[in-house]
Amino acid sequence: MHVIRKFKVSERRACLLVGQHRSTNRYAAAAPDFQARLVARMTALAEMHPRWGYRMVHGLLVEEGWAINKKRVERLWRQEGLQVPPRRLKSSGQQAIGETAFSARSLPALFRNHVWSYDFMSARTVDGAALRILNVLDEHTRQALGSKVARSIGSGSVKAHLEKLFARHGRPKYLRADNGREFIAASLADFLAERGVGQAFIEKAHRSRTPTSSASTARCATRSSTARPSIPSLRPASSCTTGSSNTTRDARTAGSE
């Protein structure tokens, strides 16, 4: 600055003359506690907005008048060990614990209406929308008692479907299923208990322990005495799945209630 004032030259020429970079000539020293105050404010903002990362916090700091760039905030953010907490997955509610004692081998169906099994199949219509099929069969007679087809089937729909089947075929002693959330609902458990029907939950990982969790569900559905004409809007059977395994059976002929 002395050279500029004395010889009336530009900053560029003066810096070139003394061999100094122009940025150092313009440098203004920050306050000694600047970084400490910055870290404190950044931490406070992170606590106020726990789902925000350093980019959002940097935007707030700039709005408040802090002359800092994003890279500095990122460096301090990592230095302080700040991070966005992982999202908490919503609890799926009560989880039924399947037992080996309720498997088809340990609890075989000995007579008609002794053990029924029910499970879901999945399919898609030609427009790509999801479709669910609830199949119910008598394990002893291998008769498919009835199927319900809908876009969404909750525990209320399961109860209504079972009520119709109870009136038509009588009540079973046991209903075997995996621990899907529709089957473990408290309202469904109360509904079955009031009608004297026991629940037999199998282990979810062992899909072969209930007859409805294999391709036999689709086969029995085609022989259902209550089956209606095929559903024309379904895709080919290769798009249908039972549980987590694919089935190549034709589910288009499954009757709907």
ZIFEN-V26023 format. One record per helix or strand. SS is the DSSP state (hx for helix, st for strand). FROM is the first residue (numbers start at 1). LEN is the number of residues. If there is no record, write none. Layout:
# ZIFEN-V26023
ss = (SS | SS)
from = (FROM | FROM)
len = (LEN | LEN)
This chain:
# ZIFEN-V26023
ss = (hx | hx | hx | hx | hx | hx | hx | st | st | st | hx | st | hx | st | hx | hx | hx | st | hx | st | st | hx)
from = (2 | 11 | 22 | 34 | 54 | 70 | 100 | 115 | 130 | 143 | 155 | 174 | 186 | 198 | 207 | 211 | 216 | 234 | 237 | 241 | 245 | 251)
len = (6 | 8 | 5 | 15 | 10 | 10 | 3 | 11 | 9 | 8 | 15 | 4 | 9 | 4 | 3 | 3 | 7 | 1 | 3 | 2 | 2 | 3)
